[in-house]
Amino acid sequence: MDIWKFYSVTHAEHVFCNPMSGEKFDRLIRLFRLPPGARVLEIASGKGEFLARLAEAYGVAGVGVDISPYCVADARAKLASRAPDADVAFVDMDGGKYELDTPASFDLAVCIGASWIFEGHRGTLEFLKRATVPGGWVVVGEPYWQNEPDSEYLEASGVGPGDFGTHAGNVAVGEDLGLELVHTLVSSGDDWDEYEGLQWYAAANFARSHPDDPDVPQIEKRVAKDRATYLRWGRDTLGWALYAFRRPVV
Protein backbone atom coordinates (compact mmCIF):
# COMPACT_ATOMS: atom_id res chain seq x y z
CA MET A 1 0.00 0.00 0.00
CA ASP A 2 1.17 3.51 -0.81
CA ILE A 3 2.11 5.05 2.55
CA TRP A 4 0.88 8.48 1.44
CA LYS A 5 -2.50 6.98 0.58
CA PHE A 6 -2.61 5.53 4.10
CA TYR A 7 -1.95 8.92 5.66
CA SER A 8 -4.42 10.59 3.33
CA VAL A 9 -7.11 8.12 4.43
CA THR A 10 -6.34 8.27 8.17
CA HIS A 11 -5.97 12.06 8.22
CA ALA A 12 -8.97 12.86 6.06
CA GLU A 13 -10.76 14.56 8.99
CA HIS A 14 -7.76 16.49 10.28
CA VAL A 15 -7.21 20.21 9.80
CA PHE A 16 -3.69 20.03 11.22
CA CYS A 17 -1.96 16.67 10.89
CA ASN A 18 -0.53 16.69 14.39
CA PRO A 19 -1.81 16.60 18.00
CA MET A 20 -2.32 20.33 18.50
CA SER A 21 -5.56 22.29 18.46
CA GLY A 22 -6.31 24.99 15.92
CA GLU A 23 -6.84 27.44 18.77
CA LYS A 24 -3.26 26.92 19.95
CA PHE A 25 -1.96 27.40 16.42
CA ASP A 26 -3.87 30.67 16.24
CA ARG A 27 -2.32 31.79 19.51
CA LEU A 28 1.12 31.14 18.06
CA ILE A 29 0.32 32.90 14.80
CA ARG A 30 -0.75 36.02 16.70
CA LEU A 31 2.66 36.16 18.39
CA PHE A 32 4.56 36.40 15.10
CA ARG A 33 3.37 39.90 14.18
CA LEU A 34 4.86 39.53 10.73
CA PRO A 35 4.97 42.42 8.26
CA PRO A 36 3.00 42.08 5.01
CA GLY A 37 4.96 40.11 2.47
CA ALA A 38 7.09 38.33 5.07
CA ARG A 39 8.71 35.22 3.59
CA VAL A 40 7.84 31.84 5.10
CA LEU A 41 9.25 28.37 4.46
CA GLU A 42 7.41 25.31 5.76
CA ILE A 43 8.96 21.88 5.35
CA ALA A 44 6.38 19.07 5.61
CA SER A 45 3.54 21.54 5.07
CA GLY A 46 0.84 18.85 5.05
CA LYS A 47 -2.55 20.12 3.97
CA GLY A 48 -1.28 23.70 4.03
CA GLU A 49 -3.42 24.93 6.93
CA PHE A 50 -0.58 26.73 8.71
CA LEU A 51 0.50 28.63 5.60
CA ALA A 52 -3.11 29.38 4.69
CA ARG A 53 -3.71 30.95 8.12
CA LEU A 54 -0.49 32.94 7.84
CA ALA A 55 -1.54 34.19 4.41
CA GLU A 56 -4.94 35.23 5.79
CA ALA A 57 -3.44 36.89 8.87
CA TYR A 58 -0.41 38.64 7.39
CA GLY A 59 -0.38 38.33 3.62
CA VAL A 60 2.84 36.33 3.71
CA ALA A 61 4.73 35.02 0.71
CA GLY A 62 6.42 31.67 0.85
CA VAL A 63 6.89 28.01 0.03
CA GLY A 64 5.37 24.85 1.45
CA VAL A 65 7.18 21.58 0.75
CA ASP A 66 5.63 18.14 1.21
CA ILE A 67 6.35 14.68 -0.19
CA SER A 68 2.68 13.57 -0.20
CA PRO A 69 0.90 14.33 -3.48
CA TYR A 70 -2.41 14.04 -1.63
CA CYS A 71 -1.42 16.75 0.84
CA VAL A 72 0.00 19.03 -1.82
CA ALA A 73 -3.22 18.80 -3.83
CA ASP A 74 -5.26 19.59 -0.70
CA ALA A 75 -3.00 22.52 0.15
CA ARG A 76 -3.20 24.07 -3.31
CA ALA A 77 -6.99 23.80 -3.36
CA LYS A 78 -7.23 25.28 0.13
CA LEU A 79 -5.05 28.25 -0.73
CA ALA A 80 -6.95 28.91 -3.97
CA SER A 81 -10.19 29.01 -1.99
CA ARG A 82 -9.09 31.05 1.00
CA ALA A 83 -6.18 33.24 -0.14
CA PRO A 84 -6.15 33.13 -3.96
CA ASP A 85 -3.89 36.18 -4.30
CA ALA A 86 -1.27 34.93 -1.85
CA ASP A 87 2.26 34.56 -3.19
CA VAL A 88 2.57 31.05 -1.76
CA ALA A 89 3.60 27.94 -3.68
CA PHE A 90 3.32 24.31 -2.61
CA VAL A 91 6.01 21.96 -3.91
CA ASP A 92 5.64 18.18 -4.10
CA MET A 93 9.07 16.84 -3.09
CA ASP A 94 11.12 15.33 -0.29
CA GLY A 95 11.73 18.19 2.15
CA GLY A 96 15.16 16.79 2.97
CA LYS A 97 16.22 17.55 -0.62
CA TYR A 98 14.93 21.11 -0.64
CA GLU A 99 17.81 23.47 -1.37
CA LEU A 100 17.96 27.03 -0.14
CA ASP A 101 18.58 29.32 -3.11
CA THR A 102 19.67 32.00 -0.64
CA PRO A 103 20.44 31.09 2.97
CA ALA A 104 19.07 33.36 5.69
CA SER A 105 16.26 34.61 3.46
CA PHE A 106 13.05 33.63 5.32
CA ASP A 107 11.39 35.56 8.13
CA LEU A 108 9.86 32.34 9.46
CA ALA A 109 11.05 28.77 8.85
CA VAL A 110 8.89 25.90 10.07
CA CYS A 111 8.92 22.10 10.30
CA ILE A 112 6.10 20.73 12.42
CA GLY A 113 6.14 17.07 13.38
CA ALA A 114 8.55 15.79 10.73
CA SER A 115 12.06 16.03 12.16
CA TRP A 116 12.86 12.61 10.66
CA ILE A 117 13.37 14.54 7.40
CA PHE A 118 16.58 16.02 8.82
CA GLU A 119 17.54 12.98 10.91
CA GLY A 120 16.22 14.39 14.15
CA HIS A 121 15.41 17.48 16.16
CA ARG A 122 18.92 18.96 16.04
CA GLY A 123 19.28 18.53 12.29
CA THR A 124 15.87 20.15 11.78
CA LEU A 125 16.77 23.18 13.86
CA GLU A 126 20.13 23.50 12.09
CA PHE A 127 18.44 23.59 8.68
CA LEU A 128 15.73 26.03 9.77
CA LYS A 129 18.30 28.32 11.37
CA ARG A 130 20.24 28.44 8.09
CA ALA A 131 17.03 29.36 6.28
CA THR A 132 16.09 32.23 8.61
CA VAL A 133 17.13 35.89 8.58
CA PRO A 134 18.72 37.32 11.73
CA GLY A 135 15.84 38.12 14.07
CA GLY A 136 13.59 35.65 12.24
CA TRP A 137 11.47 32.85 13.67
CA VAL A 138 12.30 29.15 13.82
CA VAL A 139 9.35 26.91 14.74
CA VAL A 140 9.31 23.14 15.18
CA GLY A 141 6.81 20.59 16.42
CA GLU A 142 8.48 17.71 18.21
CA PRO A 143 7.56 14.76 20.44
CA TYR A 144 9.14 14.32 23.85
CA TRP A 145 9.06 11.66 26.53
CA GLN A 146 6.67 12.48 29.36
CA ASN A 147 7.78 9.32 31.16
CA GLU A 148 10.41 6.68 30.52
CA PRO A 149 8.94 4.47 27.79
CA ASP A 150 8.04 0.88 28.57
CA SER A 151 10.03 -1.65 26.54
CA GLU A 152 6.78 -3.17 25.26
CA TYR A 153 5.68 0.26 24.02
CA LEU A 154 8.96 0.76 22.18
CA GLU A 155 8.62 -2.63 20.53
CA ALA A 156 4.99 -2.07 19.57
CA SER A 157 5.56 1.43 18.21
CA GLY A 158 8.89 0.82 16.53
CA VAL A 159 10.39 3.82 18.30
CA GLY A 160 13.79 3.78 20.01
CA PRO A 161 14.40 5.28 23.46
CA GLY A 162 16.89 7.74 21.97
CA ASP A 163 14.58 8.91 19.18
CA PHE A 164 13.14 11.65 21.38
CA GLY A 165 14.35 13.75 24.28
CA THR A 166 12.59 15.46 27.14
CA HIS A 167 10.60 18.67 26.87
CA ALA A 168 13.45 20.62 28.50
CA GLY A 169 15.93 18.74 26.33
CA ASN A 170 14.16 19.85 23.15
CA VAL A 171 14.53 23.44 24.28
CA ALA A 172 18.18 22.93 25.20
CA VAL A 173 19.03 21.68 21.70
CA GLY A 174 17.80 24.95 20.21
CA GLU A 175 19.63 27.04 22.77
CA ASP A 176 22.81 25.06 22.14
CA LEU A 177 22.53 26.11 18.48
CA GLY A 178 22.32 29.75 19.49
CA LEU A 179 18.57 30.15 19.13
CA GLU A 180 16.49 32.07 21.65
CA LEU A 181 13.41 30.32 23.02
CA VAL A 182 10.36 32.57 22.81
CA HIS A 183 7.42 30.31 23.55
CA THR A 184 6.23 26.71 23.79
CA LEU A 185 2.76 25.25 23.30
CA VAL A 186 2.20 21.77 24.71
CA SER A 187 -0.41 19.29 23.51
CA SER A 188 -3.02 18.26 26.07
CA GLY A 189 -4.62 14.86 26.50
CA ASP A 190 -7.63 16.18 24.62
CA ASP A 191 -5.38 17.31 21.74
CA TRP A 192 -3.88 13.83 21.54
CA ASP A 193 -7.26 12.11 21.78
CA GLU A 194 -8.65 14.16 18.93
CA TYR A 195 -5.60 13.55 16.76
CA GLU A 196 -5.65 9.80 17.35
CA GLY A 197 -9.41 9.39 17.46
CA LEU A 198 -9.98 11.16 14.15
CA GLN A 199 -7.69 8.60 12.54
CA TRP A 200 -9.84 5.74 13.82
CA TYR A 201 -12.97 7.55 12.68
CA ALA A 202 -11.58 8.34 9.20
CA ALA A 203 -10.31 4.80 8.66
CA ALA A 204 -13.67 3.30 9.64
CA ASN A 205 -15.50 5.69 7.31
CA PHE A 206 -13.18 4.81 4.45
CA ALA A 207 -13.67 1.09 5.01
CA ARG A 208 -17.46 1.48 5.00
CA SER A 209 -17.53 3.66 1.89
CA HIS A 210 -14.86 1.72 -0.04
CA PRO A 211 -15.55 -1.95 0.77
CA ASP A 212 -13.89 -3.14 -2.44
CA ASP A 213 -10.66 -1.19 -1.99
CA PRO A 214 -7.88 -3.80 -1.74
CA ASP A 215 -6.01 -1.71 0.85
CA VAL A 216 -8.84 -1.70 3.40
CA PRO A 217 -7.69 -4.81 5.33
CA GLN A 218 -4.18 -3.42 5.69
CA ILE A 219 -5.47 0.00 6.75
CA GLU A 220 -7.76 -1.54 9.36
CA LYS A 221 -4.98 -3.78 10.71
CA ARG A 222 -2.49 -0.96 11.09
CA VAL A 223 -5.00 1.44 12.64
CA ALA A 224 -6.11 -1.23 15.13
CA LYS A 225 -2.50 -1.84 16.17
CA ASP A 226 -1.75 1.89 16.50
CA ARG A 227 -4.95 2.43 18.49
CA ALA A 228 -4.11 -0.34 20.96
CA THR A 229 -0.56 0.97 21.36
CA TYR A 230 -1.77 4.52 21.99
CA LEU A 231 -4.42 3.51 24.51
CA ARG A 232 -2.20 1.11 26.45
CA TRP A 233 1.01 3.15 26.58
CA GLY A 234 1.30 6.12 24.25
CA ARG A 235 -1.16 8.57 25.79
CA ASP A 236 0.68 8.56 29.11
CA THR A 237 4.19 8.29 27.68
CA LEU A 238 4.64 10.53 24.65
CA GLY A 239 4.16 14.29 24.72
CA TRP A 240 4.25 16.77 21.86
CA ALA A 241 4.96 20.48 21.71
CA LEU A 242 5.50 23.43 19.42
CA TYR A 243 8.77 25.25 20.07
CA ALA A 244 9.10 28.84 18.88
CA PHE A 245 12.66 30.18 18.70
CA ARG A 246 14.17 33.32 17.21
CA ARG A 247 17.51 33.62 15.52
CA PRO A 248 19.51 36.35 17.25
CA VAL A 249 20.13 39.54 15.29
CA VAL A 250 23.85 39.43 16.03
C-alpha positions as CSV (number, residue, x, y, z in Angstrom):
1,M,0.0,0.0,0.0
2,D,1.2,3.5,-0.8
3,I,2.1,5.1,2.6
4,W,0.9,8.5,1.4
5,K,-2.5,7.0,0.6
6,F,-2.6,5.5,4.1
7,Y,-1.9,8.9,5.7
8,S,-4.4,10.6,3.3
9,V,-7.1,8.1,4.4
10,T,-6.3,8.3,8.2
11,H,-6.0,12.1,8.2
12,A,-9.0,12.9,6.1
13,E,-10.8,14.6,9.0
14,H,-7.8,16.5,10.3
15,V,-7.2,20.2,9.8
16,F,-3.7,20.0,11.2
17,C,-2.0,16.7,10.9
18,N,-0.5,16.7,14.4
19,P,-1.8,16.6,18.0
20,M,-2.3,20.3,18.5
21,S,-5.6,22.3,18.5
22,G,-6.3,25.0,15.9
23,E,-6.8,27.4,18.8
24,K,-3.3,26.9,20.0
25,F,-2.0,27.4,16.4
26,D,-3.9,30.7,16.2
27,R,-2.3,31.8,19.5
28,L,1.1,31.1,18.1
29,I,0.3,32.9,14.8
30,R,-0.7,36.0,16.7
31,L,2.7,36.2,18.4
32,F,4.6,36.4,15.1
33,R,3.4,39.9,14.2
34,L,4.9,39.5,10.7
35,P,5.0,42.4,8.3
36,P,3.0,42.1,5.0
37,G,5.0,40.1,2.5
38,A,7.1,38.3,5.1
39,R,8.7,35.2,3.6
40,V,7.8,31.8,5.1
41,L,9.3,28.4,4.5
42,E,7.4,25.3,5.8
43,I,9.0,21.9,5.3
44,A,6.4,19.1,5.6
45,S,3.5,21.5,5.1
46,G,0.8,18.9,5.0
47,K,-2.6,20.1,4.0
48,G,-1.3,23.7,4.0
49,E,-3.4,24.9,6.9
50,F,-0.6,26.7,8.7
51,L,0.5,28.6,5.6
52,A,-3.1,29.4,4.7
53,R,-3.7,31.0,8.1
54,L,-0.5,32.9,7.8
55,A,-1.5,34.2,4.4
56,E,-4.9,35.2,5.8
57,A,-3.4,36.9,8.9
58,Y,-0.4,38.6,7.4
59,G,-0.4,38.3,3.6
60,V,2.8,36.3,3.7
61,A,4.7,35.0,0.7
62,G,6.4,31.7,0.8
63,V,6.9,28.0,0.0
64,G,5.4,24.8,1.5
65,V,7.2,21.6,0.8
66,D,5.6,18.1,1.2
67,I,6.3,14.7,-0.2
68,S,2.7,13.6,-0.2
69,P,0.9,14.3,-3.5
70,Y,-2.4,14.0,-1.6
71,C,-1.4,16.7,0.8
72,V,0.0,19.0,-1.8
73,A,-3.2,18.8,-3.8
74,D,-5.3,19.6,-0.7
75,A,-3.0,22.5,0.1
76,R,-3.2,24.1,-3.3
77,A,-7.0,23.8,-3.4
78,K,-7.2,25.3,0.1
79,L,-5.0,28.3,-0.7
80,A,-6.9,28.9,-4.0
81,S,-10.2,29.0,-2.0
82,R,-9.1,31.1,1.0
83,A,-6.2,33.2,-0.1
84,P,-6.2,33.1,-4.0
85,D,-3.9,36.2,-4.3
86,A,-1.3,34.9,-1.9
87,D,2.3,34.6,-3.2
88,V,2.6,31.1,-1.8
89,A,3.6,27.9,-3.7
90,F,3.3,24.3,-2.6
91,V,6.0,22.0,-3.9
92,D,5.6,18.2,-4.1
93,M,9.1,16.8,-3.1
94,D,11.1,15.3,-0.3
95,G,11.7,18.2,2.1
96,G,15.2,16.8,3.0
97,K,16.2,17.5,-0.6
98,Y,14.9,21.1,-0.6
99,E,17.8,23.5,-1.4
100,L,18.0,27.0,-0.1
101,D,18.6,29.3,-3.1
102,T,19.7,32.0,-0.6
103,P,20.4,31.1,3.0
104,A,19.1,33.4,5.7
105,S,16.3,34.6,3.5
106,F,13.0,33.6,5.3
107,D,11.4,35.6,8.1
108,L,9.9,32.3,9.5
109,A,11.1,28.8,8.9
110,V,8.9,25.9,10.1
111,C,8.9,22.1,10.3
112,I,6.1,20.7,12.4
113,G,6.1,17.1,13.4
114,A,8.6,15.8,10.7
115,S,12.1,16.0,12.2
116,W,12.9,12.6,10.7
117,I,13.4,14.5,7.4
118,F,16.6,16.0,8.8
119,E,17.5,13.0,10.9
120,G,16.2,14.4,14.1
121,H,15.4,17.5,16.2
122,R,18.9,19.0,16.0
123,G,19.3,18.5,12.3
124,T,15.9,20.1,11.8
125,L,16.8,23.2,13.9
126,E,20.1,23.5,12.1
127,F,18.4,23.6,8.7
128,L,15.7,26.0,9.8
129,K,18.3,28.3,11.4
130,R,20.2,28.4,8.1
131,A,17.0,29.4,6.3
132,T,16.1,32.2,8.6
133,V,17.1,35.9,8.6
134,P,18.7,37.3,11.7
135,G,15.8,38.1,14.1
136,G,13.6,35.6,12.2
137,W,11.5,32.9,13.7
138,V,12.3,29.1,13.8
139,V,9.4,26.9,14.7
140,V,9.3,23.1,15.2
141,G,6.8,20.6,16.4
142,E,8.5,17.7,18.2
143,P,7.6,14.8,20.4
144,Y,9.1,14.3,23.9
145,W,9.1,11.7,26.5
146,Q,6.7,12.5,29.4
147,N,7.8,9.3,31.2
148,E,10.4,6.7,30.5
149,P,8.9,4.5,27.8
150,D,8.0,0.9,28.6
151,S,10.0,-1.6,26.5
152,E,6.8,-3.2,25.3
153,Y,5.7,0.3,24.0
154,L,9.0,0.8,22.2
155,E,8.6,-2.6,20.5
156,A,5.0,-2.1,19.6
157,S,5.6,1.4,18.2
158,G,8.9,0.8,16.5
159,V,10.4,3.8,18.3
160,G,13.8,3.8,20.0
161,P,14.4,5.3,23.5
162,G,16.9,7.7,22.0
163,D,14.6,8.9,19.2
164,F,13.1,11.6,21.4
165,G,14.3,13.8,24.3
166,T,12.6,15.5,27.1
167,H,10.6,18.7,26.9
168,A,13.4,20.6,28.5
169,G,15.9,18.7,26.3
170,N,14.2,19.8,23.1
171,V,14.5,23.4,24.3
172,A,18.2,22.9,25.2
173,V,19.0,21.7,21.7
174,G,17.8,25.0,20.2
175,E,19.6,27.0,22.8
176,D,22.8,25.1,22.1
177,L,22.5,26.1,18.5
178,G,22.3,29.8,19.5
179,L,18.6,30.1,19.1
180,E,16.5,32.1,21.6
181,L,13.4,30.3,23.0
182,V,10.4,32.6,22.8
183,H,7.4,30.3,23.6
184,T,6.2,26.7,23.8
185,L,2.8,25.3,23.3
186,V,2.2,21.8,24.7
187,S,-0.4,19.3,23.5
188,S,-3.0,18.3,26.1
189,G,-4.6,14.9,26.5
190,D,-7.6,16.2,24.6
191,D,-5.4,17.3,21.7
192,W,-3.9,13.8,21.5
193,D,-7.3,12.1,21.8
194,E,-8.6,14.2,18.9
195,Y,-5.6,13.6,16.8
196,E,-5.6,9.8,17.3
197,G,-9.4,9.4,17.5
198,L,-10.0,11.2,14.2
199,Q,-7.7,8.6,12.5
200,W,-9.8,5.7,13.8
201,Y,-13.0,7.5,12.7
202,A,-11.6,8.3,9.2
203,A,-10.3,4.8,8.7
204,A,-13.7,3.3,9.6
205,N,-15.5,5.7,7.3
206,F,-13.2,4.8,4.4
207,A,-13.7,1.1,5.0
208,R,-17.5,1.5,5.0
209,S,-17.5,3.7,1.9
210,H,-14.9,1.7,0.0
211,P,-15.6,-2.0,0.8
212,D,-13.9,-3.1,-2.4
213,D,-10.7,-1.2,-2.0
214,P,-7.9,-3.8,-1.7
215,D,-6.0,-1.7,0.9
216,V,-8.8,-1.7,3.4
217,P,-7.7,-4.8,5.3
218,Q,-4.2,-3.4,5.7
219,I,-5.5,0.0,6.7
220,E,-7.8,-1.5,9.4
221,K,-5.0,-3.8,10.7
222,R,-2.5,-1.0,11.1
223,V,-5.0,1.4,12.6
224,A,-6.1,-1.2,15.1
225,K,-2.5,-1.8,16.2
226,D,-1.8,1.9,16.5
227,R,-5.0,2.4,18.5
228,A,-4.1,-0.3,21.0
229,T,-0.6,1.0,21.4
230,Y,-1.8,4.5,22.0
231,L,-4.4,3.5,24.5
232,R,-2.2,1.1,26.4
233,W,1.0,3.2,26.6
234,G,1.3,6.1,24.2
235,R,-1.2,8.6,25.8
236,D,0.7,8.6,29.1
237,T,4.2,8.3,27.7
238,L,4.6,10.5,24.7
239,G,4.2,14.3,24.7
240,W,4.2,16.8,21.9
241,A,5.0,20.5,21.7
242,L,5.5,23.4,19.4
243,Y,8.8,25.3,20.1
244,A,9.1,28.8,18.9
245,F,12.7,30.2,18.7
246,R,14.2,33.3,17.2
247,R,17.5,33.6,15.5
248,P,19.5,36.4,17.2
249,V,20.1,39.5,15.3
250,V,23.8,39.4,16.0
